[in-house]
Amino acid sequence: QVHLVESGGGLVQAGGSLRLSCAASGSIFNINGMGWYRQAPGKQRELVAGITTGGSTNYADSVKGRFTISRDNANNTVYLQMNSLKVEDTGVYYCYASLRLSTYWGQGTQVTVSS
């Protein structure tokens, strides 16, 4: 099992920045990749960014050039640096950890971008 604890959400004005953190514990050696999804009100959950154990990253087109995902393997933590935030970035951001046969989720952290 993997336990994920997120932090760093909040309220920010458009154009501002936030950094999300996700700390993993438990069976961390079985993790293949980690990243972030988000869910806006009335919309489906969507992938924001992911990073593999090897450091390969992928991003949603809507956040490319604005968001950066990184990983601190020593502290089993993944970060999402979000710059130039837009109102449409508002939502609950969920950290995930993917293993070979299962995926674990964090509890979610609210990000609200005001105009």
C-alpha positions as CSV (number, residue, x, y, z in Angstrom):
1,Q,0.0,0.0,0.0
2,V,1.0,3.6,-0.6
3,H,-0.1,6.6,1.4
4,L,-0.1,10.0,-0.2
5,V,-0.3,13.3,1.6
6,E,-0.8,16.5,-0.5
7,S,-0.3,20.1,0.5
8,G,0.1,23.5,-1.0
9,G,-3.3,24.4,-2.4
10,G,-5.0,27.6,-1.8
11,L,-6.5,30.8,-3.3
12,V,-4.4,32.9,-5.7
13,Q,-5.1,35.6,-8.2
14,A,-4.8,35.0,-11.9
15,G,-1.2,35.2,-13.0
16,G,0.0,34.1,-9.6
17,S,1.9,30.9,-8.6
18,L,1.4,27.9,-6.3
19,R,3.4,24.9,-5.5
20,L,1.8,21.6,-4.6
21,S,3.6,18.8,-2.8
22,C,2.8,15.1,-2.5
23,A,4.6,13.0,0.0
24,A,4.5,9.2,-0.4
25,S,5.0,6.6,2.2
26,G,4.5,2.8,2.4
27,S,5.4,0.6,-0.5
28,I,7.2,3.3,-2.3
29,F,9.7,1.0,-4.0
30,N,6.9,-0.4,-6.1
31,I,5.9,3.0,-7.5
32,N,6.4,3.4,-11.3
33,G,5.2,6.9,-11.7
34,M,3.6,9.8,-9.8
35,G,1.7,12.9,-10.8
36,W,-1.3,15.0,-10.6
37,Y,-4.9,15.0,-11.8
38,R,-7.4,17.7,-11.3
39,Q,-11.2,17.9,-11.3
40,A,-13.1,21.1,-11.9
41,P,-16.7,21.5,-10.8
42,G,-19.0,19.6,-13.2
43,K,-16.1,18.2,-15.2
44,Q,-14.3,14.9,-15.4
45,R,-11.0,14.3,-13.7
46,E,-8.1,15.1,-16.1
47,L,-4.4,14.4,-16.1
48,V,-2.3,17.5,-15.4
49,A,1.2,16.1,-15.2
50,G,3.1,12.9,-14.6
51,I,6.7,11.8,-13.9
52,T,8.2,8.4,-14.0
53,T,10.9,6.9,-11.8
54,G,13.3,7.6,-14.6
55,G,12.4,11.3,-14.6
56,S,10.4,11.4,-17.9
57,T,7.5,13.9,-17.7
58,N,4.3,14.5,-19.5
59,Y,1.9,17.4,-19.3
60,A,-1.6,18.3,-20.4
61,D,-1.5,20.7,-23.4
62,S,-3.3,23.3,-21.3
63,V,-0.5,23.6,-18.7
64,K,2.6,23.1,-20.9
65,G,5.0,26.0,-20.4
66,R,3.3,27.0,-17.1
67,F,3.5,24.0,-14.9
68,T,6.6,22.0,-13.9
69,I,6.5,18.6,-12.2
70,S,9.6,17.4,-10.3
71,R,10.5,14.6,-8.0
72,D,12.6,14.3,-4.9
73,N,13.4,10.7,-4.7
74,A,15.3,11.0,-1.4
75,N,12.2,12.4,0.3
76,N,9.6,10.4,-1.8
77,T,8.0,13.7,-2.7
78,V,6.6,15.0,-6.0
79,Y,6.1,18.7,-6.6
80,L,3.9,20.6,-9.1
81,Q,5.1,24.2,-9.6
82,M,2.2,26.1,-11.1
83,N,3.0,29.5,-12.6
84,S,0.9,32.0,-14.6
85,L,-2.2,30.5,-13.1
86,K,-5.5,31.0,-14.9
87,V,-9.1,30.9,-13.7
88,E,-9.6,27.7,-15.6
89,D,-6.9,26.0,-13.5
90,T,-9.3,26.0,-10.6
91,G,-10.2,22.6,-9.2
92,V,-9.3,19.9,-6.8
93,Y,-5.9,18.6,-7.5
94,Y,-5.2,14.9,-6.7
95,C,-1.8,13.3,-6.4
96,Y,-1.5,9.7,-7.7
97,A,1.1,7.0,-7.5
98,S,0.9,4.2,-10.1
99,L,2.2,0.7,-9.3
100,R,2.2,-2.3,-11.7
101,L,-1.3,-3.4,-10.8
102,S,-2.8,-0.5,-8.9
103,T,-3.0,3.2,-8.5
104,Y,-3.2,5.1,-5.2
105,W,-4.7,8.6,-4.7
106,G,-4.3,11.4,-2.3
107,Q,-7.2,13.1,-0.6
108,G,-7.1,16.1,-2.9
109,T,-6.2,19.8,-2.4
110,Q,-8.2,22.7,-3.6
111,V,-6.7,25.3,-5.9
112,T,-8.8,28.4,-6.6
113,V,-7.7,31.0,-9.1
114,S,-9.6,34.3,-8.9
115,S,-9.9,36.8,-11.7
